[in-house]
Amino acid sequence: MRLQEFWSRMEQHFGSMRARTVAGDHVFSTLDGRTAVEAIDAGVPIRTVWLEICKEYDIPPKDR
């Protein structure tokens, strides 16, 4: 997954304004206590970050 696809999916599921808040403010324990943006910046694969967001926010499997 590329970063552009990640942001596209985020905006699709959360809306453009909330997507930035979810990615930049929500701390995920499964990402070692980092936000999605921090995890991506730290080198965690984007797909892994996306899947953790999906689990946390109950995004249907067909949209993962």
C-alpha positions, 0 to 999 in steps of 0.5 A: 500500500502506498501513502496516497492510497492510505490517505484516500482510504482514510478520507473515504471512511472518515471524511477529509477532516476527521481522517487527519485527526484519526491519523494524527491524534489517536494513539494505538497501543498496537502501534507501540503507543504511537499515532498512525502518522508517527508509526508510518514515520517510524517505518511501520509498513503503511498496510500494517498501520491501515489494518490496525486502524481498521481493527480499532474502528471496526471497518468491514473486512471487505474495505480493508 
